[in-house]
Amino acid sequence: MRRAVSLIMNGMQPSRLAAVLAVWCLSLLYVLFQGGKTSIMLFSMISLLSIYLIGAGFGGVNRVIAQRSVRGGAERGVEQLHAGEQVSVKLEVHIPGFLPTPYLIVREVLQRHNGDSWSFEESVIPNLRGAGKLVFQTPPLERGRYVFSKTECISEDIFGLMEHKGRIEVQTNFHVLPRTVYIPKWQRNIRNSRLGGTHTTISASRRETTQINGVRDYVYGDRISRIHWNATAKTGTWKSKEFEHESFPRTLIVLDCTAEGYDHAQQFELAVSAAASLIEYGAKEHAGTGLFTTAKETRMFPPADHAGERMRMIQHLIDIDYNRKSKLIASLETSYRHFPKGALFLLISPMSGKAASEIMRWVETRGMNPCFLQITNPRKQNQRDESIALLQSRGISSYSVSSLEELPAVLGGGT
């Protein structure tokens, strides 16, 4: 009995339920005092209507069963969804009960990790079995973690006398990766390459040394001097010498997350996208790449050449924010003992002028190779900044970008 009363109260507003019961009681008293066929007929009609209105509370929107599925573009999953792409959402609902539901208004709310939200409202006309389907598409989403909050369902009875409300929760969450751009080449000025360690890769973009690394199958076009005659004689098939490639020092990407450095959120999004693109470039080149972020809580990923470590760094960039109050140099001073000696220290930051020069000088004193990628505000392109030219005059690789599309050309050809 308690469950029945609870379902009725949830499906109907208390004031309206009290009004229905009040009308029914008045009609009952009228029959008892007046009698007659007319009063009995009126009482029967009111009783049937009351039973219908109260019975609607047992089913209806307060007991809706729903199932939600999300898909990325081109009917693929959302595991590799990047910023700027849309998500297709399909919500299937089933309304239990024997009474028909003329329509159902569904309100969906999609929340981002930083508190932003996006709402969608649409009506669904269930079939005779109470089943309906709602399909909609989100606008282009920015990077971050997303979750659907409780879905609100609103409906009325077939006579339009009462409105029923219900809330259902279907756990659905997904994440959107940062934007990335393909970088075909990165020209780096490594002045202290001897400090880079013995990290050797097999990337074809690096020049080969004279050190033989092994034997491989002959490839059409190999020079005669490259043929390994002993291995060819032993195996009976053509074999060629495999040489080691020149190694670059390990790269540590440092993302500046100081709150006062960025003019607006889109400028920080560009910095995050640049970091993600360079991490992807390191994976393509099989180079040891690490990440250090200076958000409210600093995070260090040592340089590595593993797909798992690369994905950990990209996942970390999904919901990072520029929320650090202290200076960048304070974060570096407390963590520099974990920085690899001789690494290429790439700072991605909006800073300029004296501040950038001091950071680069600090990097040199700690035995690392400084490199600077300046994230500029496109609205201030008319304001000339001499810090990049000053750093380049000191032999420090320095670049400046105001959009993600500029990054491949800037890294490949210099500023």
N, C-alpha and C positions, 0 to 999 in steps of 0.2 A: 504493500500500500504506500509506503514511504517513497519507493522508487517511482510509482505512478504519479504521485503528487509532485515529486521533483521534476519529472519529465514534463508535466503540464506547466509547472511554473517556469521552467526554462524555455518552453516553446511559446508561452504567452506572457504578456506583461501582466503583473499582479493587478493593476487597476482594471484592465480589461477583463481579466478572469473574474474579479469581484463584480463587475457590471453584469456579466453573463449570469452569474449565480443570483444576483439581486433580481434581475428580470424574471428568471425562472421561479424564484420564491414568490414574487408578486403575482405571477400568473397562477401559481398554485393556490394562494390565498383567495384570488378572485373566483376560482372554481369552487372552493369550499364555501364561500359566502353567497355566491350568485347561482351556481349550478347552471343547468341548461345545456343544450347541445352545442350552441355557439361558443360558450365559454370552454367547454370540453375540447372542441375542435381547435380553438385558439391555444389552449394549454398544450395540446398534442403537437402542434406546429412549433411552439416555442421550445418544447422539450426536445424535439428532433433536432432543431437548430442548435440548441445548447449542447446536445450530445455530439453533434458534428464538430462544433467549435472546440469543445474540450478534447474530443478524440484526436483532433489534429495535433494536439500537444504531444501525443505518444509517438508520433512519427515526425515527419517534417525535418527542418534544417538542423535541429539540435542533435540529430542522430545521423547526420550525413557521413558517408564513408567516401574518402577521396584517395586518389593516387596521382602523384605528380612525377613527370619525367622531363628532363632538360637535355637539349641537344645543341651542339655548336653549329657552325656553318657547314654546308654541304653534307648534312645528315651525319656528322661525326660527333664523338663525345666531347666533353668539356675539359678533358685532362690537359690538352694543349691549346687552350683558348687564350689568345693574346689580346691585349688592350686594343680597343677600337672595333672589336667584333661584337656581333649580336648573338643572343641566346634565344632559341625557340623553346617555349614552355607549353606542355600539354597537361591539363588537369582534367582527370576523369572523376566524376562524382556519381554517387548512387544514393538516392533518398529512399530509405526504407518506409514501409507503411502501406496501407491499403487505399488511402485517399490520394487522389491525383494532385500534383503540384503544378499550377499553371506556368510558373516561371521561377527562376532562381537567380538572384543578383550575387555575383562573386566579387569580392574585393581582395586582391592579392597585394602584398607589400614585400618588396625585395630590399633588404638592408645590407649596406656595405660596412666593412670593419671600422671605418672612421665615423660612423653615425649617419652618413648620407642614406637616403631611402628613396625608392621609386615605387609608386602605387599604380595599380591597374584595376579598373572596374568594368565588368561586362555582364550581360545577362545570358542565361542558359535556359533553354526550353527542354525540360526532361521528357523522355518518351513515356509510354504507359507503364513501363516497369520502373520508372523513377531514375533512369540513367541518362546522363548528359556528359558532353565533352566540351571543354573550353581550350582553344589554342590561341596563343598570342606570342608576340616577339618583343623582346626588350630593346631599348635603344642601345647604341654602341656603349659598351661598358669600359670603365677605366680599370687599371690593375687593382687587385685587392681580393679579399675574401668576402663572399656573398652568402646570405642565408635568407630563406623565406620565413617571415614571422607567421603567426596564426592567421588563417584565412577566415574572413568573415562572410557568412552566407545570410541572405535576407530573402524572405518569400512572404506571400500572402495566400489566404485561402481563395477558393474559386469564386467566392462572392465579394472578395475585396474588403471583408469586414475586419480582419485582424492581420497584423504583421508579425511574422515569426523571425527571430534572429538566432543564429548559432555560430560558434567558432570552432574550427577544426585545425589541428596541427599536424602537418606532414613534414617530417624532417627532410629537408633538401638543402644542401649547401654545395658550393663549388668555388673555385678560385680562378682568377684571371691573371695571366702572366704579364710582365711588363712588355712594352713594345720593344722590338729588336730590329736591327737593320744588318744586312749582310755586309761584312767588311772583307774585301778581297785581299787587301794588303795593308801592312802597317810599317811605315819607315821609322825606325827607332835609332836614336843616336846614343849608342852604348859606349861610354868613355872608359869604364872600368870593367870591361867584359871578363877580365881574368877572375873577378870576384863572383862570377855567375855560377860557379860550381861545375859539376861534370854531367849536368842534365843533357842527355842526348836524345834527339827525336828522329823520326823517319819522315819528316815533312819534306815534300819535294820542293817547297819554296825556298829552302835554305841550300847554300852551296855545299858540295861534298868536299870532304877532306881526303887526305891520302891514306887514312887509316882504314884497312879492310875490316869490315864488320861481319862478313859471312859470304855465303854463296847463294845465288838465286838462279831461277830459270832464265835462259836467254830470251831477250826481247828484241824483236826485229828493229834494227837501227843501232844496236849496241856496237861500239867500235871494236876492232880486232884486239886492241890493247887491253880491253876490258874482259875478254874471254878468259875464264879460268880453265887452263888446259888440263891440269891434273884431274880436276873434278869431271871434266868432259870425258876424259879417257876412262875413268873409273865407272861412270854411270852409263856411258854410251849415248848421252843426250847433251846438247849444248848447254853450258853453264856460264854464268857471268859473275864477276866479282861485285860484292855489295859493299859500298863504302859508308862510313859514318858521315853524318851531316854536322854542320856547325851548330853549336848550341847557343841559345840565348839565355841570359840569366832569368831566373824565376821572376814572375811578375806579381806584384801585390797591388791590387786596385783598392784605393782608399776613397770612399764615398763620404763627402762632407755633408753632414746632416744638421748643421747649426741653423737654428731657427732664424736668426737675424740676417743670415747671408742671402736668403732667397727673397725676391720681390713678390712672387706669387707661386701658387701650387704648380702651375704648368712648367715653371722653370725647374722645379725639383723633379717633376716627372721626366723631363729631358735628361737630367743627371742620372736618374735610375735607369732609364732606357739605354743611355750610353754605357753604363756599367754592365748591364745585361748583355749588350751587343759585344763588348770586349771579352766578356766571359765566354760567349759562344765562339768568338774568334780564337781564343786560347784553346778551346776544345778542338776546333778544326785544325789548328797547327800542332796539336799534341804537345803544347807547352805547359809547363807548370804555372798555373794561375791561381792566385788566392784573392781573398776579399776581406777588407776591414771597413766596418761601418761605424760612424761616430754618432749614432742616435742617442736617445736618452740612456740606453744601455748599450755599450759598445759590444761588438761581436767580431770575432776573428776566425777566419777560415784560412789555414795555412795553404800555401801554393801546392797544388796537386794536379795530376793528370789522370783523373778517374771520372767516369761518367756520373757516379754516385755523388762525388763531391761537387761536381758542376751543378747537379740538380739541387743539392742542398743550398748552394749559394743563390740560385735563381728563386727557390722557394722562400728564402729569407728576404729577397727583394720584393715579394708580393705585397706585404703589408707594412713595409718600413715607412717611417715618417720623419720629417725634419723638425724634431722636437727637442733638440739639445740646446740648453741655455748657455752653457759655458763655451769658452773659446776652443777652436779646433786644436791649437797647440797643447792645451791641457789634456785632451784625449790622447794625443800622440805621446806625450811625455809619460803617461801612466801605462802605456801599452807597448812602447817601442822595443822593450826587451824580447818581445815575442816576434818581432819582425825579422825575416831572414836576412842575414848579412849578404851584401852584394846584389840584392834583388833590385829589380826595376820598380821604383816607387812611383806609381801613377796616381796623382791626386786629381779627383774630379770635384770641382768646386766653383762657385761663382765669384770667389774672391779675386782681387786684383791689386795692382800697385805694390806698396811696401809689404803688405801682409803676405802676398804670394811669394815675394822674394825672400822673406824671412823663413817661410816654411821650406822652400827649396834649399836654402842655406842650411837649415836644420837637418834636412835629409842627407845632404852631403857630409855633414859632420858625423853622422851615424853610420857611414860606410855603405850607403846605398846610392843607386843611380836615380836622380830626380827626373820626373816627367810630369807635365802639368797639362790638364785639359780644362779649359775655362768654359763654364756654362754662362753664356751672356743672356741678357734680357732682350728679346727682339724689339721691344718698344724703345730701347735706348741704343739702337745701332748707330745713331748719329753722334753719340758721345765717344770720342776716340780714347782708347786705352793703350798706353805705351808699355804696359807690363809684359805683354807677350813678346814684343820686339826686344825688350831689355833682357828677358830670360834667354831668348834665342841668341843674343849677342854673347852671352856667357856660355854658350854651347849646350844649353838645356833644351831638350825637346819640349816644345810648347805649342799648344793648339787652342783654337777658340771656335766654338760652334754656338749657333742660336737656334738650330733645328736639328732633328735627328737625321734628316736627309743629307745634311752637310757632312756628317761624320765620316763616311767612307772616303770622300774626296780629300778631306782635311788630313786624315791619317795617312793617306797614300801619297799625297803630294806636298804636304806641309801647308803652313798658313801663309 
